[in-house]
Structure formats: structure tokens, C-alpha cells
Amino acid sequence: MKNKPIYKLMDSKGRVLIPKELRTASGMDYGDIVRLELANGRVSVQKVDIIEIGDQSPEAVEAYVRAAFKTMPDDTRLSLISDLTALLQQKKEG
């Protein structure tokens, strides 16, 4: 892939689609955790395998759970889905 700029429009929610060629070149895939940083007025995006210790923000916790879920065996995923569904049902009833 050539190193030429790619221009994208940001939507009203601040989202920007990272083109497939850039995701592929950087090893990013659906469900991966990315770290956003601001330095010298530039935003950078980097795929990470683990969240920094101590970051317990809701976004970091969600990213961690989603990444962990993605790597689990199917039977474990199904068990978790069942447990979460039961919790939601209890919340509805109570």
C-alpha cells in the first residue's frame, strides 16, 4: 500500500470509517481493541492486545470484555449468553 493520504468525512457522532486497506495493513479486525491518543494536535489510532493496567473506564472495560468474548470457545460464549439473558429476565421481572 502506498503511503498517500486518505481523506474521510467525520459523521455527526464523530465517527470516521478506517478504510479496509488501512485496517488490513495495520492488522486491525472487527472486535479488536484500539487506543486513541492525542499528541501535538494529532490523533493516532493503534491496535492493542491489552488495556493499560488501571484503566477501568466503561469504554476500556467494554473493549476488554468484547475482546475476551471473541477469543472464548463457543460453549463458553453460549453459557455466558445464557447467564446474561437470565440476568436481563430477572431485571425485567423484578
Backbone as CSV, one residue per row, in Angstrom:
resi,resn,N_x,N_y,N_z,CA_x,CA_y,CA_z,C_x,C_y,C_z
1,MET,0.826,-1.186,0.000,0.000,0.000,0.000,0.869,1.246,0.000
2,LYS,0.555,2.158,-0.881,1.308,3.406,-0.953,1.014,4.257,0.278
3,ASN,1.941,5.090,0.630,1.805,5.940,1.809,1.254,7.303,1.428
4,LYS,0.081,7.328,0.773,-0.516,8.606,0.404,-1.723,8.866,1.303
5,PRO,-2.041,10.126,1.527,-3.155,10.455,2.425,-4.493,9.951,1.896
6,ILE,-5.356,9.577,2.829,-6.730,9.211,2.525,-7.605,10.174,3.306
7,TYR,-8.551,10.789,2.640,-9.422,11.755,3.293,-10.796,11.155,3.507
8,LYS,-11.336,11.329,4.719,-12.653,10.816,5.071,-13.435,11.914,5.783
9,LEU,-14.762,11.860,5.675,-15.616,12.783,6.398,-15.990,12.189,7.744
10,MET,-16.001,13.025,8.771,-16.447,12.601,10.081,-17.957,12.777,10.136
11,ASP,-18.678,11.784,10.701,-20.126,11.921,10.782,-20.515,12.760,12.003
12,SER,-21.810,12.949,12.193,-22.296,13.843,13.264,-21.985,13.309,14.660
13,LYS,-21.661,12.025,14.775,-21.301,11.436,16.068,-19.783,11.345,16.260
14,GLY,-19.029,11.921,15.349,-17.577,11.923,15.468,-16.909,10.660,14.954
15,ARG,-17.627,9.841,14.212,-17.077,8.587,13.709,-16.439,8.778,12.340
16,VAL,-15.365,8.023,12.141,-14.673,8.004,10.855,-14.418,6.545,10.505
17,LEU,-14.767,6.156,9.301,-14.511,4.789,8.853,-13.042,4.653,8.468
18,ILE,-12.376,3.679,9.071,-10.997,3.381,8.682,-11.082,2.440,7.483
19,PRO,-10.566,2.853,6.328,-10.680,2.029,5.121,-10.074,0.640,5.309
20,LYS,-10.664,-0.331,4.625,-10.243,-1.731,4.736,-8.747,-1.901,4.487
21,GLU,-8.216,-1.210,3.489,-6.786,-1.377,3.182,-5.909,-0.945,4.359
22,LEU,-6.329,0.088,5.093,-5.561,0.525,6.261,-5.744,-0.450,7.424
23,ARG,-6.975,-0.949,7.614,-7.221,-1.933,8.678,-6.407,-3.195,8.422
24,THR,-6.391,-3.645,7.189,-5.643,-4.857,6.830,-4.148,-4.636,7.048
25,ALA,-3.648,-3.520,6.568,-2.214,-3.231,6.688,-1.773,-3.110,8.146
26,SER,-2.679,-2.641,9.018,-2.320,-2.471,10.430,-2.705,-3.674,11.279
27,GLY,-3.327,-4.683,10.656,-3.714,-5.880,11.395,-4.971,-5.709,12.226
28,MET,-5.749,-4.666,11.945,-6.984,-4.428,12.690,-8.117,-5.249,12.104
29,ASP,-8.974,-5.783,13.007,-10.117,-6.578,12.578,-11.287,-6.279,13.503
30,TYR,-12.476,-6.694,13.085,-13.684,-6.484,13.871,-13.481,-6.987,15.299
31,GLY,-13.840,-6.176,16.260,-13.744,-6.563,17.665,-12.402,-6.288,18.311
32,ASP,-11.417,-5.840,17.540,-10.118,-5.521,18.127,-10.218,-4.277,19.002
33,ILE,-9.313,-4.180,19.946,-9.225,-3.006,20.809,-8.254,-2.031,20.156
34,VAL,-8.643,-0.777,20.085,-7.747,0.258,19.579,-7.585,1.335,20.642
35,ARG,-6.404,1.918,20.680,-6.121,3.017,21.599,-6.049,4.296,20.785
36,LEU,-6.778,5.297,21.226,-6.743,6.609,20.587,-5.912,7.536,21.462
37,GLU,-5.007,8.263,20.848,-4.162,9.197,21.586,-4.103,10.531,20.865
38,LEU,-3.950,11.574,21.639,-3.778,12.914,21.093,-2.402,13.420,21.500
39,ALA,-1.584,13.778,20.523,-0.251,14.318,20.785,0.060,15.362,19.730
40,ASN,0.438,16.524,20.178,0.797,17.626,19.276,-0.308,17.921,18.264
41,GLY,-1.558,17.844,18.712,-2.690,18.164,17.842,-3.040,17.079,16.837
42,ARG,-2.431,15.905,16.967,-2.709,14.792,16.045,-3.327,13.631,16.812
43,VAL,-4.345,13.036,16.206,-4.980,11.856,16.785,-4.358,10.629,16.128
44,SER,-3.937,9.683,16.957,-3.410,8.435,16.415,-4.275,7.272,16.890
45,VAL,-4.329,6.239,16.066,-5.096,5.033,16.363,-4.130,3.865,16.289
46,GLN,-4.127,3.034,17.343,-3.216,1.897,17.362,-3.948,0.678,17.909
47,LYS,-3.828,-0.440,17.219,-4.382,-1.695,17.709,-3.561,-2.130,18.919
48,VAL,-4.255,-2.566,19.974,-3.566,-3.067,21.161,-4.141,-4.423,21.531
49,ASP,-3.340,-5.227,22.193,-3.786,-6.546,22.614,-4.275,-6.545,24.053
50,ILE,-3.873,-5.540,24.814,-4.279,-5.475,26.213,-4.466,-4.016,26.614
51,ILE,-5.393,-3.806,27.505,-5.677,-2.452,28.001,-4.701,-2.146,29.128
52,GLU,-4.301,-0.894,29.215,-3.354,-0.500,30.256,-3.921,-0.783,31.643
53,ILE,-3.069,-1.275,32.512,-3.465,-1.580,33.886,-3.982,-0.309,34.555
54,GLY,-5.080,-0.441,35.259,-5.637,0.686,35.987,-6.731,1.423,35.247
55,ASP,-6.865,1.207,33.940,-7.922,1.886,33.186,-9.213,1.115,33.379
56,GLN,-10.100,1.651,34.197,-11.370,1.000,34.472,-12.539,1.817,33.930
57,SER,-12.260,2.618,32.907,-13.333,3.388,32.297,-14.330,2.423,31.670
58,PRO,-15.598,2.819,31.567,-16.586,1.929,30.946,-16.170,1.487,29.543
59,GLU,-15.551,2.380,28.783,-15.122,2.042,27.416,-14.024,0.982,27.437
60,ALA,-13.073,1.110,28.367,-11.975,0.144,28.457,-12.491,-1.216,28.898
61,VAL,-13.400,-1.214,29.872,-13.957,-2.483,30.360,-14.747,-3.161,29.246
62,GLU,-15.565,-2.404,28.522,-16.334,-2.990,27.418,-15.410,-3.559,26.349
63,ALA,-14.371,-2.823,25.992,-13.424,-3.297,24.981,-12.755,-4.589,25.436
64,TYR,-12.382,-4.641,26.712,-11.739,-5.837,27.249,-12.689,-7.035,27.199
65,VAL,-13.936,-6.830,27.630,-14.912,-7.918,27.641,-15.179,-8.402,26.217
66,ARG,-15.363,-7.466,25.282,-15.614,-7.866,23.896,-14.440,-8.649,23.312
67,ALA,-13.220,-8.220,23.596,-12.040,-8.916,23.088,-11.927,-10.307,23.715
68,ALA,-12.193,-10.406,25.003,-12.136,-11.704,25.681,-13.209,-12.638,25.126
69,PHE,-14.405,-12.112,24.929,-15.526,-12.903,24.411,-15.191,-13.475,23.038
70,LYS,-14.515,-12.668,22.234,-14.157,-13.064,20.873,-13.219,-14.269,20.849
71,THR,-12.398,-14.418,21.881,-11.404,-15.491,21.897,-11.881,-16.747,22.622
72,MET,-13.067,-16.688,23.229,-13.581,-17.833,24.003,-14.113,-18.933,23.092
73,PRO,-14.074,-20.182,23.591,-14.700,-21.276,22.845,-16.218,-21.060,22.772
74,ASP,-16.841,-21.618,21.754,-18.274,-21.420,21.542,-19.117,-21.844,22.742
75,ASP,-18.770,-22.955,23.402,-19.577,-23.403,24.531,-19.525,-22.412,25.696
76,THR,-18.380,-21.779,25.894,-18.261,-20.759,26.935,-19.085,-19.526,26.566
77,ARG,-19.034,-19.131,25.312,-19.833,-17.989,24.860,-21.316,-18.257,25.074
78,LEU,-21.772,-19.447,24.675,-23.185,-19.788,24.828,-23.601,-19.792,26.294
79,SER,-22.732,-20.269,27.166,-23.015,-20.272,28.597,-23.153,-18.836,29.120
80,LEU,-22.249,-17.957,28.704,-22.322,-16.551,29.119,-23.585,-15.877,28.587
81,ILE,-23.923,-16.153,27.345,-25.140,-15.583,26.758,-26.350,-16.031,27.564
82,SER,-26.386,-17.292,27.930,-27.485,-17.822,28.731,-27.566,-17.126,30.088
83,ASP,-26.417,-16.975,30.743,-26.382,-16.299,32.049,-26.837,-14.851,31.944
84,LEU,-26.362,-14.140,30.915,-26.745,-12.736,30.744,-28.227,-12.592,30.417
85,THR,-28.742,-13.509,29.623,-30.167,-13.489,29.296,-31.000,-13.691,30.553
86,ALA,-30.579,-14.612,31.412,-31.283,-14.850,32.678,-31.246,-13.607,33.567
87,LEU,-30.100,-12.941,33.619,-29.997,-11.707,34.419,-30.928,-10.617,33.890
88,LEU,-30.991,-10.476,32.580,-31.885,-9.485,31.992,-33.353,-9.821,32.289
89,GLN,-33.681,-11.089,32.236,-35.048,-11.523,32.533,-35.401,-11.217,33.986
90,GLN,-34.473,-11.497,34.908,-34.700,-11.189,36.321,-34.898,-9.689,36.525
91,LYS,-34.120,-8.888,35.833,-34.227,-7.431,35.959,-35.591,-6.954,35.469
92,LYS,-36.076,-7.558,34.373,-37.384,-7.203,33.833,-38.493,-7.537,34.818
93,GLU,-38.383,-8.688,35.457,-39.420,-9.174,36.361,-39.395,-8.490,37.715
94,GLY,-38.232,-8.019,38.104,-38.116,-7.520,39.465,-37.995,-6.075,39.570
